[in-house]
Amino acid sequence: ALVVLLLWPEALVGPSFQMSFAAVTAIVALYENQRVRGWFERREEGWGRRLARGVASLLLTGLVVEIALTPIALYHFHKSGLYGSLANIVAIPLTTFVVMPFEAAGLAFDAVGLGAPFWWVAERGLHLLLWIAHAAANAPGALAMLPAMPGGAYALMVVGGVWIALWRTRVRIAGVVPA
């Protein structure tokens, strides 16, 4: 963020910069919390509990990111998606464990002319990813539309969000007031 701001300070007012760094900050703040870290720590347990813990981790992370991004989306675009965190439960693992590895393998095997099967799997994964995105976007009530947000309200939400992200003690809860 510092390098981007030093080279392009105008990026600070753009939704892309704000959303990218708000999402990362929210994830870091979430996983710095002792309870959250303890809940999702690796432990000796069966595969079913481990899978459930992983899905719960993805859902919680998605919800926190959605909460962090909603004021930014509402301010810049006057709308916000409501099912993004649920869609991400499938989209993130699909991208991480299928699309990206098969694209990398496709690139590597293209050097010897054998990349086609890898690209086919990556393509299927991308089609599924797009289907998930369209299903989430077209579901009833999937989009919250609001009129333009006043700059003061947006500033209060940002101050509250930064307060919540920076503090590690119970003082962090005070950030809910301006938000």
Backbone as a printed PyTorch tensor [residue, N CA C, xyz], in Angstrom:
tensor([[[  0.8280,  -1.1900,   0.0000],
         [  0.0000,   0.0000,   0.0000],
         [  0.8720,   1.2530,   0.0000]],

        [[  1.9340,   1.2200,   0.7760],
         [  2.8110,   2.3810,   0.8700],
         [  3.4620,   2.6870,  -0.4770]],

        [[  3.9400,   1.6730,  -1.1610],
         [  4.5720,   1.8760,  -2.4700],
         [  3.5580,   2.4330,  -3.4580]],

        [[  2.3620,   1.8600,  -3.4820],
         [  1.3260,   2.3470,  -4.3970],
         [  1.0150,   3.8050,  -4.0990]],

        [[  0.8580,   4.1480,  -2.8240],
         [  0.5410,   5.5300,  -2.4580],
         [  1.6780,   6.4890,  -2.7590]],

        [[  2.9340,   6.0210,  -2.6290],
         [  4.0670,   6.8860,  -2.9690],
         [  4.1300,   7.1590,  -4.4610]],

        [[  3.8490,   6.1430,  -5.2710],
         [  3.9290,   6.3060,  -6.7220],
         [  2.6650,   6.9110,  -7.3210]],

        [[  1.5090,   6.5410,  -6.7890],
         [  0.2230,   7.0010,  -7.3040],
         [ -0.6830,   7.4030,  -6.1430]],

        [[ -0.4630,   8.5240,  -5.5330],
         [ -1.2560,   8.9090,  -4.3610],
         [ -2.7510,   9.0270,  -4.6550]],

        [[ -3.0940,   9.2970,  -5.9020],
         [ -4.5150,   9.4040,  -6.2650],
         [ -5.2450,   8.0650,  -6.1440]],

        [[ -4.5100,   6.9590,  -6.0580],
         [ -5.1340,   5.6440,  -5.9070],
         [ -5.9370,   5.5370,  -4.6160]],

        [[ -5.5770,   6.3520,  -3.6190],
         [ -6.2600,   6.3100,  -2.3330],
         [ -7.7570,   6.5260,  -2.4610]],

        [[ -8.1970,   7.3380,  -3.3910],
         [ -9.6240,   7.6380,  -3.5160],
         [-10.3520,   6.6590,  -4.4360]],

        [[ -9.6440,   5.7320,  -5.0380],
         [-10.2610,   4.7840,  -5.9530],
         [-10.8180,   3.5650,  -5.2390]],

        [[-11.9260,   3.0350,  -5.7110],
         [-12.5270,   1.8650,  -5.0730],
         [-11.6360,   0.6190,  -5.1220]],

        [[-10.8540,   0.4580,  -6.1740],
         [ -9.9940,  -0.7160,  -6.2890],
         [ -8.9880,  -0.7670,  -5.1450]],

        [[ -8.2840,   0.3360,  -4.9190],
         [ -7.3020,   0.4130,  -3.8370],
         [ -8.0050,   0.1990,  -2.4930]],

        [[ -9.0770,   0.9200,  -2.2640],
         [ -9.7720,   0.8450,  -0.9860],
         [-10.2820,  -0.5650,  -0.7000]],

        [[-10.8680,  -1.2110,  -1.6980],
         [-11.4220,  -2.5530,  -1.4870],
         [-10.3170,  -3.5810,  -1.2830]],

        [[ -9.2550,  -3.4870,  -2.0560],
         [ -8.1590,  -4.4530,  -1.9150],
         [ -7.5480,  -4.4000,  -0.5260]],

        [[ -7.2140,  -3.2020,  -0.0850],
         [ -6.5370,  -3.0880,   1.1960],
         [ -7.4900,  -3.2370,   2.3770]],

        [[ -8.7630,  -2.9060,   2.1960],
         [ -9.7430,  -3.1490,   3.2670],
         [ -9.9260,  -4.6480,   3.4700]],

        [[ -9.9690,  -5.4080,   2.3900],
         [-10.1380,  -6.8590,   2.5030],
         [ -8.9440,  -7.4920,   3.2080]],

        [[ -7.7510,  -7.1200,   2.8020],
         [ -6.5440,  -7.6790,   3.4270],
         [ -6.4740,  -7.2740,   4.9000]],

        [[ -6.7560,  -6.0190,   5.1900],
         [ -6.7150,  -5.5410,   6.5750],
         [ -7.7360,  -6.2740,   7.4300]],

        [[ -8.9280,  -6.4970,   6.8990],
         [ -9.9660,  -7.2120,   7.6460],
         [ -9.5400,  -8.6430,   7.9490]],

        [[ -8.9280,  -9.3050,   6.9800],
         [ -8.4780, -10.6890,   7.1870],
         [ -7.3790, -10.7380,   8.2410]],

        [[ -6.4190,  -9.8270,   8.1520],
         [ -5.3320,  -9.7900,   9.1400],
         [ -5.8910,  -9.5170,  10.5260]],

        [[ -6.7940,  -8.5440,  10.6410],
         [ -7.3760,  -8.2160,  11.9400],
         [ -8.1650,  -9.3950,  12.5040]],

        [[ -8.8900, -10.0960,  11.6470],
         [ -9.6700, -11.2570,  12.1010],
         [ -8.7540, -12.3280,  12.6730]],

        [[ -7.7010, -12.6660,  11.9350],
         [ -6.8440, -13.7630,  12.3600],
         [ -5.8280, -13.3690,  13.4270]],

        [[ -5.7560, -12.0870,  13.7670],
         [ -4.9460, -11.6790,  14.9150],
         [ -5.7070, -11.8890,  16.2210]],

        [[ -7.0100, -12.0560,  16.1200],
         [ -7.8230, -12.2750,  17.3080],
         [ -7.5090, -13.6450,  17.9070]],

        [[ -7.2330, -13.6810,  19.2040],
         [ -6.8410, -14.9250,  19.8820],
         [ -7.8950, -16.0180,  19.7400]],

        [[ -9.1740, -15.6710,  19.9360],
         [-10.2380, -16.6900,  19.8440],
         [-10.3210, -17.2850,  18.4490]],

        [[-10.2550, -16.4170,  17.4640],
         [-10.3370, -16.8940,  16.0800],
         [ -9.1460, -17.7800,  15.7630]],

        [[ -7.9710, -17.3330,  16.1510],
         [ -6.7620, -18.1230,  15.8980],
         [ -6.8560, -19.4820,  16.5930]],

        [[ -7.3390, -19.4780,  17.8260],
         [ -7.4790, -20.7380,  18.5640],
         [ -8.5120, -21.6600,  17.9460]],

        [[ -9.5880, -21.0820,  17.4660],
         [-10.6700, -21.8900,  16.8810],
         [-10.2160, -22.5920,  15.6060]],

        [[ -9.4410, -21.9070,  14.7830],
         [ -9.0480, -22.4700,  13.5000],
         [ -7.6520, -23.0700,  13.4890]],

        [[ -7.0330, -23.1870,  14.6530],
         [ -5.7200, -23.8080,  14.7440],
         [ -5.8140, -25.2940,  14.3880]],

        [[ -4.7410, -25.8150,  13.7990],
         [ -4.7060, -27.2600,  13.4910],
         [ -4.6940, -28.0530,  14.7840]],

        [[ -5.3910, -29.1770,  14.7580],
         [ -5.4100, -30.0630,  15.9180],
         [ -5.6880, -31.4800,  15.4570]],

        [[ -5.4440, -32.4060,  16.3520],
         [ -5.7070, -33.8130,  16.0370],
         [ -7.2060, -34.0500,  16.0840]],

        [[ -7.7830, -34.3160,  14.9120],
         [ -9.2140, -34.5960,  14.8310],
         [ -9.4770, -35.2980,  13.5070]],

        [[-10.6460, -35.8550,  13.3810],
         [-11.0140, -36.5590,  12.1610],
         [-11.1490, -35.6100,  10.9820]],

        [[-11.1690, -36.1790,   9.7890],
         [-11.2440, -35.3750,   8.5760],
         [-12.5510, -34.6020,   8.4810]],

        [[-13.6330, -35.1440,   9.0250],
         [-14.9270, -34.4660,   8.9810],
         [-14.9130, -33.1690,   9.7730]],

        [[-14.3630, -33.2330,  10.9830],
         [-14.2710, -32.0250,  11.8180],
         [-13.3050, -31.0150,  11.1890]],

        [[-12.2210, -31.5120,  10.6300],
         [-11.2490, -30.6270,   9.9800],
         [-11.8930, -29.9120,   8.7870]],

        [[-12.6790, -30.6640,   7.9980],
         [-13.3780, -30.0700,   6.8550],
         [-14.3890, -29.0350,   7.3340]],

        [[-15.1430, -29.3690,   8.3780],
         [-16.1220, -28.4230,   8.9200],
         [-15.4360, -27.1570,   9.4340]],

        [[-14.3180, -27.3280,  10.0890],
         [-13.5600, -26.1770,  10.5970],
         [-13.0590, -25.3160,   9.4240]],

        [[-12.6100, -25.9530,   8.3580],
         [-12.1510, -25.2130,   7.1840],
         [-13.2770, -24.4460,   6.5100]],

        [[-14.4440, -25.0860,   6.3760],
         [-15.6030, -24.4060,   5.7770],
         [-16.0420, -23.2460,   6.6650]],

        [[-16.0660, -23.4720,   7.9810],
         [-16.4240, -22.3900,   8.9090],
         [-15.4270, -21.2390,   8.8170]],

        [[-14.1500, -21.5670,   8.6510],
         [-13.1160, -20.5480,   8.5030],
         [-13.3550, -19.7230,   7.2460]],

        [[-13.6390, -20.3940,   6.1410],
         [-13.9230, -19.6810,   4.8940],
         [-15.1590, -18.8010,   5.0340]],

        [[-16.2060, -19.3200,   5.6580],
         [-17.4340, -18.5530,   5.8190],
         [-17.1950, -17.3270,   6.6930]],

        [[-16.5270, -17.5070,   7.8320],
         [-16.2420, -16.3830,   8.7140],
         [-15.3750, -15.3430,   8.0150]],

        [[-14.3510, -15.7890,   7.3240],
         [-13.4850, -14.8640,   6.5940],
         [-14.2820, -14.1160,   5.5330]],

        [[-15.1070, -14.8280,   4.7980],
         [-15.9410, -14.1970,   3.7720],
         [-16.8960, -13.1710,   4.3570]],

        [[-17.5030, -13.5010,   5.4900],
         [-18.4250, -12.5600,   6.1280],
         [-17.7020, -11.3010,   6.5960]],

        [[-16.5310, -11.4740,   7.2010],
         [-15.7650, -10.3210,   7.6720],
         [-15.3410,  -9.4480,   6.4930]],

        [[-14.9080, -10.0670,   5.4150],
         [-14.5170,  -9.2980,   4.2320],
         [-15.7310,  -8.5680,   3.6490]],

        [[-16.8800,  -9.2470,   3.5740],
         [-18.0960,  -8.6020,   3.0710],
         [-18.4620,  -7.3990,   3.9250]],

        [[-18.3610,  -7.5460,   5.2440],
         [-18.6710,  -6.4360,   6.1460],
         [-17.7090,  -5.2740,   5.9100]],

        [[-16.4380,  -5.5850,   5.7080],
         [-15.4420,  -4.5340,   5.4730],
         [-15.6440,  -3.8410,   4.1240]],

        [[-16.0790,  -4.5900,   3.1240],
         [-16.2070,  -4.0270,   1.7820],
         [-17.5430,  -3.3460,   1.5210]],

        [[-18.5580,  -3.6850,   2.2980],
         [-19.8930,  -3.1440,   2.0470],
         [-19.9330,  -1.6200,   2.0610]],

        [[-19.3680,  -0.9310,   3.0710],
         [-19.4250,   0.5350,   3.0170],
         [-18.7170,   1.1160,   1.7890]],

        [[-17.6270,   0.5030,   1.3780],
         [-16.8880,   0.9910,   0.2090],
         [-17.7230,   0.7990,  -1.0530]],

        [[-18.3160,  -0.3760,  -1.1970],
         [-19.1580,  -0.6450,  -2.3670],
         [-20.3760,   0.2800,  -2.3840]],

        [[-20.9860,   0.4780,  -1.2260],
         [-22.1520,   1.3590,  -1.1740],
         [-21.7760,   2.8040,  -1.5090]],

        [[-20.6360,   3.2480,  -1.0200],
         [-20.2230,   4.6250,  -1.2830],
         [-19.9070,   4.8420,  -2.7590]],

        [[-19.1390,   3.9430,  -3.3560],
         [-18.6980,   4.1390,  -4.7370],
         [-19.7270,   3.6940,  -5.7720]],

        [[-20.4500,   2.6130,  -5.4860],
         [-21.3240,   2.0260,  -6.5090],
         [-22.8030,   2.0810,  -6.1500]],

        [[-23.1340,   2.4750,  -4.9260],
         [-24.5110,   2.5780,  -4.4420],
         [-25.2220,   1.2210,  -4.4320]],

        [[-24.4530,   0.1530,  -4.3760],
         [-25.0290,  -1.1890,  -4.2890],
         [-24.0070,  -2.1280,  -3.6800]],

        [[-24.5100,  -3.2380,  -3.1600],
         [-23.6340,  -4.2330,  -2.5470],
         [-24.2630,  -5.6120,  -2.6900]],

        [[-23.4440,  -6.5990,  -3.0320],
         [-23.9220,  -7.9670,  -3.1350],
         [-24.0930,  -8.5760,  -1.7490]],

        [[-25.1000,  -9.4340,  -1.5930],
         [-25.3920,  -9.9840,  -0.2830],
         [-24.9550, -11.4350,  -0.1140]],

        [[-24.6820, -12.1420,  -1.1900],
         [-24.3610, -13.5650,  -1.0980],
         [-22.9060, -13.8760,  -1.4230]],

        [[-22.0600, -12.8800,  -1.4730],
         [-20.6670, -13.0800,  -1.8540],
         [-19.9230, -14.0300,  -0.9390]],

        [[-20.1300, -13.9050,   0.3740],
         [-19.3870, -14.7680,   1.2970],
         [-19.8010, -16.2210,   1.1450]],

        [[-21.0780, -16.4680,   0.8610],
         [-21.5090, -17.8560,   0.6440],
         [-20.9360, -18.4100,  -0.6570]],

        [[-20.9370, -17.6160,  -1.6970],
         [-20.3730, -18.0590,  -2.9760],
         [-18.8810, -18.3240,  -2.8490]],

        [[-18.1980, -17.5510,  -2.0130],
         [-16.7550, -17.7140,  -1.8520],
         [-16.3750, -19.0320,  -1.1880]],

        [[-17.2940, -19.6540,  -0.4640],
         [-16.9960, -20.9470,   0.1550],
         [-16.6250, -21.9660,  -0.9140]],

        [[-17.2480, -21.8590,  -2.0760],
         [-16.9190, -22.7610,  -3.1830],
         [-15.8960, -22.1120,  -4.1110]],

        [[-16.0320, -20.8240,  -4.3560],
         [-15.1860, -20.1520,  -5.3550],
         [-13.7170, -20.1060,  -4.9550]],

        [[-13.4260, -19.8480,  -3.6930],
         [-12.0230, -19.7310,  -3.2730],
         [-11.2930, -21.0670,  -3.3800]],

        [[-11.8420, -22.1660,  -2.8200],
         [-11.1380, -23.4460,  -2.9940],
         [-11.0730, -23.8910,  -4.4610]],

        [[-12.1230, -23.6220,  -5.2190],
         [-12.1170, -23.9860,  -6.6410],
         [-10.9820, -23.2670,  -7.3690]],

        [[-10.8170, -21.9920,  -7.0930],
         [ -9.7490, -21.2260,  -7.7260],
         [ -8.3800, -21.6830,  -7.2370]],

        [[ -8.2580, -21.8980,  -5.9260],
         [ -6.9720, -22.2360,  -5.3250],
         [ -6.4960, -23.6320,  -5.6860]],

        [[ -7.4110, -24.5930,  -5.6700],
         [ -6.9950, -25.9950,  -5.8140],
         [ -7.2590, -26.6000,  -7.1850]],

        [[ -8.0250, -25.9060,  -8.0300],
         [ -8.2930, -26.4570,  -9.3620],
         [ -7.8030, -25.4980, -10.4550]],

        [[ -8.3910, -24.3100, -10.5190],
         [ -8.1190, -23.4110, -11.6390],
         [ -6.6420, -23.0260, -11.7100]],

        [[ -6.1100, -22.4650, -10.6310],
         [ -4.7280, -21.9840, -10.6750],
         [ -3.7050, -23.1050, -10.8950]],

        [[ -3.7880, -24.2250, -10.1710],
         [ -2.8050, -25.2890, -10.4260],
         [ -2.8790, -25.8480, -11.8520]],

        [[ -4.0920, -25.9850, -12.3810],
         [ -4.2090, -26.5290, -13.7270],
         [ -3.7720, -25.5140, -14.7870]],

        [[ -3.9590, -24.2270, -14.5110],
         [ -3.4080, -23.2220, -15.4230],
         [ -1.8810, -23.2620, -15.4070]],

        [[ -1.3010, -23.3800, -14.2200],
         [  0.1630, -23.4550, -14.1100],
         [  0.6830, -24.7000, -14.8290]],

        [[  0.0010, -25.8280, -14.6290],
         [  0.4210, -27.0570, -15.3060],
         [  0.2490, -26.9240, -16.8170]],

        [[ -0.8430, -26.2710, -17.2360],
         [ -1.0580, -26.0440, -18.6680],
         [  0.0700, -25.2420, -19.2770]],

        [[  0.4920, -24.1930, -18.5730],
         [  1.6150, -23.3890, -19.0620],
         [  2.8870, -24.2140, -19.1440]],

        [[  3.1530, -24.9960, -18.1140],
         [  4.3810, -25.7990, -18.0890],
         [  4.3650, -26.8610, -19.1880]],

        [[  3.2360, -27.5370, -19.3470],
         [  3.1640, -28.6190, -20.3260],
         [  2.9940, -28.1070, -21.7550]],

        [[  2.6090, -26.8350, -21.9130],
         [  2.5610, -26.2570, -23.2640],
         [  3.9430, -26.2320, -23.9080]],

        [[  4.9810, -26.1690, -23.0830],
         [  6.3520, -26.1390, -23.6030],
         [  6.6750, -27.3940, -24.4170]],

        [[  6.0080, -28.5070, -24.0930],
         [  6.2320, -29.7560, -24.8320],
         [  4.9840, -30.1760, -25.6110]],

        [[  4.0200, -29.2500, -25.7410],
         [  2.8320, -29.5270, -26.5460],
         [  1.7950, -30.4040, -25.8700]],

        [[  1.8490, -30.5410, -24.5520],
         [  0.9150, -31.4260, -23.8440],
         [  0.0150, -30.6860, -22.8500]],

        [[ -0.1960, -29.4100, -23.0650],
         [ -0.9520, -28.6050, -22.1050],
         [ -2.4600, -28.7000, -22.2310]],

        [[ -2.9760, -29.1960, -23.3500],
         [ -4.4140, -29.1780, -23.6170],
         [ -5.2710, -29.7920, -22.5090]],

        [[ -4.9450, -30.9730, -21.9680],
         [ -5.8140, -31.5340, -20.9210],
         [ -5.8770, -30.6520, -19.6660]],

        [[ -4.7660, -30.0130, -19.3440],
         [ -4.7340, -29.1340, -18.1730],
         [ -5.5810, -27.8920, -18.4130]],

        [[ -5.5010, -27.3400, -19.6300],
         [ -6.3060, -26.1740, -19.9620],
         [ -7.7850, -26.5260, -19.9650]],

        [[ -8.1290, -27.7480, -20.3830],
         [ -9.5260, -28.1770, -20.3990],
         [-10.0850, -28.1970, -18.9800]],

        [[ -9.3300, -28.7490, -18.0280],
         [ -9.7720, -28.7840, -16.6250],
         [ -9.8860, -27.3600, -16.0740]],

        [[ -8.9110, -26.5220, -16.3700],
         [ -8.9610, -25.1260, -15.9130],
         [-10.1870, -24.4170, -16.4910]],

        [[-10.4890, -24.6770, -17.7450],
         [-11.6590, -24.0800, -18.3780],
         [-12.9490, -24.5250, -17.6980]],

        [[-13.0580, -25.8250, -17.3980],
         [-14.2460, -26.3290, -16.6800],
         [-14.3790, -25.6320, -15.3340]],

        [[-13.2500, -25.4650, -14.6430],
         [-13.2650, -24.7810, -13.3520],
         [-13.7170, -23.3330, -13.4780]],

        [[-13.2460, -22.6560, -14.5140],
         [-13.6540, -21.2680, -14.7370],
         [-15.1290, -21.1670, -15.0980]],

        [[-15.6330, -22.1190, -15.8800],
         [-17.0650, -22.1400, -16.1890],
         [-17.8880, -22.3170, -14.9110]],

        [[-17.4390, -23.2100, -14.0430],
         [-18.1290, -23.4120, -12.7690],
         [-18.0550, -22.1480, -11.9150]],

        [[-16.9080, -21.5050, -11.9020],
         [-16.7290, -20.2630, -11.1540],
         [-17.6910, -19.1840, -11.6580]],

        [[-17.8010, -19.0490, -12.9680],
         [-18.7330, -18.0710, -13.5450],
         [-20.1820, -18.4310, -13.2300]],

        [[-20.5040, -19.7170, -13.2630],
         [-21.8610, -20.1470, -12.9190],
         [-22.1900, -19.7770, -11.4720]],

        [[-21.2470, -19.9960, -10.5580],
         [-21.4380, -19.6400,  -9.1520],
         [-21.6640, -18.1290,  -9.0230]],

        [[-20.8560, -17.3480,  -9.7180],
         [-20.9890, -15.8860,  -9.6640],
         [-22.3500, -15.4400, -10.1840]],

        [[-22.7880, -16.0100, -11.3030],
         [-24.0900, -15.6370, -11.8600],
         [-25.2280, -16.0970, -10.9510]],

        [[-25.1070, -17.2900, -10.3870],
         [-26.1520, -17.7820,  -9.4830],
         [-26.2700, -16.8920,  -8.2510]],

        [[-25.1320, -16.4880,  -7.6930],
         [-25.1520, -15.6120,  -6.5130],
         [-25.7050, -14.2330,  -6.8720]],

        [[-25.3370, -13.7280,  -8.0300],
         [-25.7800, -12.3950,  -8.4370],
         [-27.2540, -12.3600,  -8.8180]],

        [[-27.7870, -13.4770,  -9.3270],
         [-29.1680, -13.5060,  -9.7900],
         [-30.1460, -14.0690,  -8.7700]],

        [[-29.6630, -14.4710,  -7.6080],
         [-30.5600, -14.9980,  -6.5730],
         [-31.4690, -13.8760,  -6.0750]],

        [[-32.6850, -14.2380,  -5.6520],
         [-33.5970, -13.2090,  -5.1330],
         [-32.9630, -12.4510,  -3.9610]],

        [[-33.0380, -11.1410,  -3.9970],
         [-32.4940, -10.3150,  -2.9310],
         [-30.9840, -10.2600,  -2.8950]],

        [[-30.3370, -10.5810,  -4.0030],
         [-28.8750, -10.6710,  -4.0220],
         [-28.1790,  -9.3210,  -4.0010]],

        [[-28.9030,  -8.2540,  -4.2670],
         [-28.2640,  -6.9590,  -4.4000],
         [-28.9930,  -5.9240,  -3.5500]],

        [[-28.2260,  -5.2030,  -2.7430],
         [-28.7830,  -4.0990,  -1.9620],
         [-28.4500,  -2.8040,  -2.6890]],

        [[-29.4700,  -2.0540,  -3.0600],
         [-29.2800,  -0.7820,  -3.7560],
         [-29.6510,   0.3470,  -2.7970]],

        [[-28.8020,   1.3580,  -2.7150],
         [-29.0500,   2.4970,  -1.8490],
         [-28.7400,   3.7860,  -2.5960]],

        [[-29.3400,   4.8990,  -2.1460],
         [-28.9680,   6.1810,  -2.7580],
         [-27.5390,   6.5460,  -2.3720]],

        [[-27.0400,   7.6100,  -2.9610],
         [-25.6650,   8.0540,  -2.7000],
         [-25.4420,   8.2720,  -1.2040]],

        [[-24.2960,   7.8090,  -0.7260],
         [-23.9410,   7.9430,   0.6800],
         [-23.2150,   9.2750,   0.8750]],

        [[-23.6110,  10.0410,   1.8950],
         [-22.8860,  11.2870,   2.1640],
         [-21.4340,  10.9970,   2.5540]],

        [[-20.5290,  11.9110,   2.1740],
         [-19.1130,  11.7410,   2.4730],
         [-18.8360,  11.6080,   3.9600]],

        [[-19.5740,  12.3300,   4.7890],
         [-19.3860,  12.2570,   6.2440],
         [-19.7170,  10.8820,   6.7900]],

        [[-20.7870,  10.2830,   6.2830],
         [-21.1580,   8.9370,   6.7230],
         [-20.0870,   7.9270,   6.3300]],

        [[-19.5790,   8.0940,   5.1160],
         [-18.5160,   7.1970,   4.6450],
         [-17.2610,   7.3520,   5.5040]],

        [[-16.9090,   8.6010,   5.8200],
         [-15.7270,   8.8570,   6.6610],
         [-15.8870,   8.2050,   8.0330]],

        [[-17.0840,   8.2970,   8.6280],
         [-17.3240,   7.6520,   9.9250],
         [-17.1700,   6.1380,   9.8310]],

        [[-17.6760,   5.5590,   8.7440],
         [-17.5490,   4.1080,   8.5660],
         [-16.0830,   3.7040,   8.4200]],

        [[-15.3290,   4.4930,   7.6920],
         [-13.9060,   4.1930,   7.5100],
         [-13.1690,   4.3180,   8.8380]],

        [[-13.4280,   5.3870,   9.5820],
         [-12.7840,   5.5700,  10.8850],
         [-13.1300,   4.4090,  11.8140]],

        [[-14.3910,   4.0230,  11.8480],
         [-14.7960,   2.8890,  12.6790],
         [-14.1250,   1.5990,  12.2590]],

        [[-14.0520,   1.3630,  10.9580],
         [-13.4040,   0.1500,  10.4600],
         [-11.9230,   0.1060,  10.7620]],

        [[-11.2450,   1.2320,  10.5860],
         [ -9.8100,   1.2950,  10.8950],
         [ -9.5980,   1.0980,  12.3980]],

        [[-10.4400,   1.7060,  13.2080],
         [-10.3490,   1.5380,  14.6690],
         [-10.4650,   0.0490,  15.0290]],

        [[-11.4500,  -0.6220,  14.4740],
         [-11.6610,  -2.0490,  14.7570],
         [-10.4520,  -2.8650,  14.3060]],

        [[ -9.8930,  -2.5180,  13.1600],
         [ -8.7720,  -3.2830,  12.6140],
         [ -7.4770,  -3.0740,  13.3910]],

        [[ -7.2690,  -1.8770,  13.9150],
         [ -5.9840,  -1.5770,  14.5460],
         [ -5.8840,  -2.0270,  15.9960]],

        [[ -6.9490,  -1.9510,  16.7500],
         [ -6.8860,  -2.3130,  18.1670],
         [ -6.9870,  -3.8180,  18.3490]],

        [[ -6.3000,  -4.3320,  19.3510],
         [ -6.3320,  -5.7730,  19.6380],
         [ -7.0870,  -6.0860,  20.9180]],

        [[ -7.3740,  -5.0820,  21.7170],
         [ -8.0540,  -5.2960,  22.9910],
         [ -9.5520,  -5.0480,  22.8120]],

        [[-10.2660,  -5.0690,  23.9340],
         [-11.7140,  -4.8370,  23.8810],
         [-12.0650,  -3.4280,  23.4230]],

        [[-11.0960,  -2.5210,  23.4520],
         [-11.3080,  -1.1560,  22.9660],
         [-11.7320,  -1.1900,  21.4970]],

        [[-11.3620,  -2.2590,  20.8090],
         [-11.7000,  -2.4390,  19.4030],
         [-13.2080,  -2.3100,  19.1670]],

        [[-14.0280,  -2.7460,  20.1300],
         [-15.4810,  -2.7300,  19.9770],
         [-16.0040,  -1.3030,  19.8280]],

        [[-15.2990,  -0.3060,  20.3600],
         [-15.7290,   1.0880,  20.2530],
         [-15.8000,   1.5470,  18.7990]],

        [[-15.1010,   0.9010,  17.9020],
         [-15.1400,   1.2640,  16.4950],
         [-16.4960,   1.0200,  15.8600]],

        [[-17.3330,   0.2240,  16.4980],
         [-18.6780,  -0.0330,  15.9720],
         [-19.5100,   1.2440,  16.0260]],

        [[-19.2450,   2.1080,  16.9960],
         [-20.0520,   3.3330,  17.1540],
         [-19.9640,   4.2280,  15.9160]],

        [[-18.7910,   4.6540,  15.4740],
         [-18.7840,   5.4870,  14.2750],
         [-19.1820,   4.7010,  13.0210]],

        [[-18.8470,   3.4270,  12.9830],
         [-19.2120,   2.6370,  11.7970],
         [-20.7120,   2.5310,  11.6860]]])
